[in-house]
Amino acid sequence: MYLVVGATGPVGLGGEICRQLRAAGQPVRALVRPTANADRLANLGRIGVELIDGDLKNPRSLHEACRGIETVISTASMMVSSQEGDTVENVDGAGQPDLVDAANAAGVVSFVYFSFSKHIDRDFPFRNAKRAVERRLKHSRLAYTILRPTFLMEVWLSPIAGFDFRNSHARIHGRGRNPISWISMYDVARFAVISLGTPLARNATFELGGPEAISPLDTVRIFEELGGRRFQLEFVSEEELTEEQQNAPDSLQRSLAGLSRCYAAGDVIDMTAILRSFPMALTSVRDYARRVLGDDPTLTDRF
Ligand SMILES: NC(=O)c1ccc[n+]([C@@H]2O[C@H](COP(=O)([O-])OP(=O)(O)OC[C@H]3O[C@@H](n4cnc5c(N)ncnc54)[C@H](OP(=O)(O)O)[C@@H]3O)[C@@H](O)[C@H]2O)c1
């Protein structure tokens, strides 16, 4: 039995993993909160996911959820969709290590943890929390797989991060010229599922990127070409981001500014070697743009 923690978020990585596992006939339990989005909870139930109430801030609930589980898959994070009472410190900072400890104590065999690219390496609370969980996992007796995707298209090329393709407006962090290997959430989910139980993924860390590294300005050009409308661009300079990070009122804002500075610096991931071991087709920014602009019926949301 798999336990997925983080299956109800708006970006949908955990939900997509549940969908792919259920499509393969695998038994899946999801740890969910009563405050989660009702439609997403109903979707999980509909595809046969067993739901168990819990919260990363409540260690006892994690012990309950891990009972009888072979592999824990944790995509949870408070960064995009925090609920009241969630902080970087108590969810990503303390809740995730508590989940590792609960899995350890319950006799879980393996743990798949979603971190992020090694190039996201500035000093800010969210990055420090991610790396601390990685270390906790490596020092546990669990077999670990750490997945480190770079910037997700569904977040950074979407209205969530100010890339408002419907209104042809984009916020660009930095000058927008440094390439990023944007990756689709669907490909990250696919990679996670095909790596499950594979000896190559046992006690392994994978940096994950998409099929090409292109600059934010190049992504805008693709959307302009496919959508047939010029974008209005709003640039946030690296100096402004540094100032934002220094003066941020809380860890969440400090972390968002830190992430944006890493986006400004660019993040190139070469997938050649990984794809030799895990062959799969990767979604390009153009594929993604076709999907979200709605003119490719084969690429509509699958969950
Ligand atoms: N965004 C990127 O570019 C990027 C890049 C690399 C890696 N990642 C990582 O990918 C993972 C998935 O991200 P995502 O954007 O798909 O997330 P998301 O859609 O925002 O989903 C977050 C999930 O975490 C759950 N969660 C948050 N706090 C919780 C708590 N206290 N107890 C239990 N569950 C809690 C949420 O539950 P509720 O629905 O109840 O709130 C939700 O199901 C994250 O670990 C993220 O750091 C993201």
The ligand as an SDF file (V2000), in Angstrom:
LIG
                    3D

 48 52  0  0  0  0  0  0  0  0999 V2000
    6.4430   24.7160   -7.6420 N   0  0  0  0  0  0  0  0  0  0  0  0
    7.5640   24.2890   -8.1630 C   0  0  0  0  0  0  0  0  0  0  0  0
    8.0710   24.8250   -9.1530 O   0  0  0  0  0  0  0  0  0  0  0  0
    8.2490   23.1090   -7.5460 C   0  0  0  0  0  0  0  0  0  0  0  0
    9.5030   22.7600   -8.0090 C   0  0  0  0  0  0  0  0  0  0  0  0
   10.1480   21.6760   -7.4530 C   0  0  0  0  0  0  0  0  0  0  0  0
    9.5340   20.9560   -6.4290 C   0  0  0  0  0  0  0  0  0  0  0  0
    8.3110   21.3260   -5.9920 N   0  0  0  0  0  0  0  0  0  0  0  0
    7.6940   20.5440   -4.9070 C   0  0  0  0  0  0  0  0  0  0  0  0
    6.6520   19.7420   -5.4330 O   0  0  0  0  0  0  0  0  0  0  0  0
    5.7670   19.3820   -4.3760 C   0  0  0  0  0  0  0  0  0  0  0  0
    4.3350   19.5140   -4.8200 C   0  0  0  0  0  0  0  0  0  0  0  0
    4.0680   20.8510   -5.0390 O   0  0  0  0  0  0  0  0  0  0  0  0
    2.6550   21.3110   -5.5040 P   0  0  0  0  0  0  0  0  0  0  0  0
    2.8420   22.6910   -6.0140 O   0  0  0  0  0  0  0  0  0  0  0  0
    1.9980   20.2270   -6.3360 O   0  0  0  0  0  0  0  0  0  0  0  0
    1.8540   21.4130   -4.1170 O   0  0  0  0  0  0  0  0  0  0  0  0
    0.3560   21.8830   -3.9310 P   0  0  0  0  0  0  0  0  0  0  0  0
   -0.4740   21.6780   -5.1420 O   0  0  0  0  0  0  0  0  0  0  0  0
    0.3820   23.2350   -3.2900 O   0  0  0  0  0  0  0  0  0  0  0  0
   -0.1450   20.8370   -2.8350 O   0  0  0  0  0  0  0  0  0  0  0  0
    0.3100   20.8940   -1.5380 C   0  0  0  0  0  0  0  0  0  0  0  0
   -0.2770   19.7340   -0.7740 C   0  0  0  0  0  0  0  0  0  0  0  0
    0.3400   19.7080    0.5040 O   0  0  0  0  0  0  0  0  0  0  0  0
   -0.6860   19.5450    1.4570 C   0  0  0  0  0  0  0  0  0  0  0  0
   -0.3370   20.1020    2.7520 N   0  0  0  0  0  0  0  0  0  0  0  0
    0.1030   21.3490    3.0170 C   0  0  0  0  0  0  0  0  0  0  0  0
    0.2460   21.5020    4.3420 N   0  0  0  0  0  0  0  0  0  0  0  0
   -0.1200   20.3200    4.9140 C   0  0  0  0  0  0  0  0  0  0  0  0
   -0.2170   19.8610    6.2390 C   0  0  0  0  0  0  0  0  0  0  0  0
    0.0670   20.6390    7.2790 N   0  0  0  0  0  0  0  0  0  0  0  0
   -0.6220   18.5960    6.4650 N   0  0  0  0  0  0  0  0  0  0  0  0
   -0.9450   17.7910    5.4230 C   0  0  0  0  0  0  0  0  0  0  0  0
   -0.8880   18.1690    4.1360 N   0  0  0  0  0  0  0  0  0  0  0  0
   -0.4850   19.4280    3.8900 C   0  0  0  0  0  0  0  0  0  0  0  0
   -1.8680   20.3000    0.8820 C   0  0  0  0  0  0  0  0  0  0  0  0
   -3.0430   19.9010    1.5430 O   0  0  0  0  0  0  0  0  0  0  0  0
   -4.3340   20.8810    1.6500 P   0  0  0  0  0  0  0  0  0  0  0  0
   -5.0450   20.7110    0.3310 O   0  0  0  0  0  0  0  0  0  0  0  0
   -5.0720   20.3430    2.7920 O   0  0  0  0  0  0  0  0  0  0  0  0
   -3.8220   22.2780    1.8580 O   0  0  0  0  0  0  0  0  0  0  0  0
   -1.7880   19.8430   -0.5690 C   0  0  0  0  0  0  0  0  0  0  0  0
   -2.3820   18.5830   -0.7210 O   0  0  0  0  0  0  0  0  0  0  0  0
    6.1430   20.2730   -3.1890 C   0  0  0  0  0  0  0  0  0  0  0  0
    6.8880   19.5210   -2.2750 O   0  0  0  0  0  0  0  0  0  0  0  0
    6.9980   21.3420   -3.8310 C   0  0  0  0  0  0  0  0  0  0  0  0
    7.9140   21.9150   -2.9280 O   0  0  0  0  0  0  0  0  0  0  0  0
    7.6350   22.3730   -6.5350 C   0  0  0  0  0  0  0  0  0  0  0  0
  1  2  1  0
  2  3  2  0
  2  4  1  0
  4  5  1  0
  4 48  2  0
  5  6  2  0
  6  7  1  0
  7  8  2  0
  8  9  1  0
  8 48  1  0
  9 10  1  0
  9 46  1  0
 10 11  1  0
 11 12  1  0
 11 44  1  0
 12 13  1  0
 13 14  1  0
 14 15  2  0
 14 16  1  0
 14 17  1  0
 17 18  1  0
 18 19  2  0
 18 20  1  0
 18 21  1  0
 21 22  1  0
 22 23  1  0
 23 24  1  0
 23 42  1  0
 24 25  1  0
 25 26  1  0
 25 36  1  0
 26 27  1  0
 26 35  1  0
 27 28  2  0
 28 29  1  0
 29 30  1  0
 29 35  2  0
 30 31  1  0
 30 32  2  0
 32 33  1  0
 33 34  2  0
 34 35  1  0
 36 37  1  0
 36 42  1  0
 37 38  1  0
 38 39  2  0
 38 40  1  0
 38 41  1  0
 42 43  1  0
 44 45  1  0
 44 46  1  0
 46 47  1  0
M  CHG  2   8   1  16  -1
M  END
$$$$
